[in-house]
Amino acid sequence: MNIKILFDKDSYNKNLHTGWGVSFLVDDKILFDTGEKGTWLIENMKYLSVDINKIKVVVISHDHWDHKNGLWKLLEENHKIKIYSCPHFGRRFKNKVKSYGGLLTEADRLTLIDDNVYTTGEIEGWYLLRYMPEQALILKTARGLVILTGCAHPGIVKIIENVKQNIPEKIYLVIGGFHLMGKHTKTIKDIINKFRDMEIEKVGPTHCTGKTAIEFFKKEYKDKFVEIKVGETIKV
């Protein structure tokens, strides 16, 4: 499988847009999150020779602007896309998807969305004392499971434990936002220790993980640390 980084905070190429939020394209047909701005996402796609008409499914991790805002421009370009949300996303989001002609599916549990590709379905999380449901994407590969996360509001460890409970296989790689920005050093180190306890082979933290936590993961994982940059393709 191939994971192409379409949007994130860093890039090796100044011609590609960067910003807040993430967007990962799996095998040219399954998009996980859409970044903060639709025009930026579309322009990155065109620069990277991504065929928008090949995208069949978009999975939105959670109902925050920096993960869903690119969706509307994408639906203008291809309204036949099937959208996966959590059941407790806001009514405004759901109605807007339908107004663009998108086909909405609300995943409340582990759901197969393509060959060897699953969404975890809704996992309970909280943000600023408000309920913030979130889902992650799971890829079954020859090297083990790959987990893609948006912001990990439920807690990155909780998300991984959810995956392990539903698909008890080796975890090869976890990439995306780990929601550790501003966290105490001890908290970060404890989470890294849990990653090791769960025998996660590689990590690619980005977005809301925060610079301090990213550096700690890089120091711990060394050559098993994966840089996440817009325009890069990760082969698994």
PyMOL commands that set and color helices and strands:
alter all, ss='L'
color gray80, all
select helices_A, chain A and resi 38-47+52-54+65-68+70-77+91-99+156-166+185-197+207-209+211-224
alter helices_A, ss='H'
color red, helices_A
select strands_A, chain A and resi 2-7+23-26+30-32+57-59+82-85+103-106+111-114+117-119+126-127+130-131+137-141+144-149+171-177+202-206+233-235
alter strands_A, ss='S'
color yellow, strands_A
deselect
rebuild
show_as cartoon
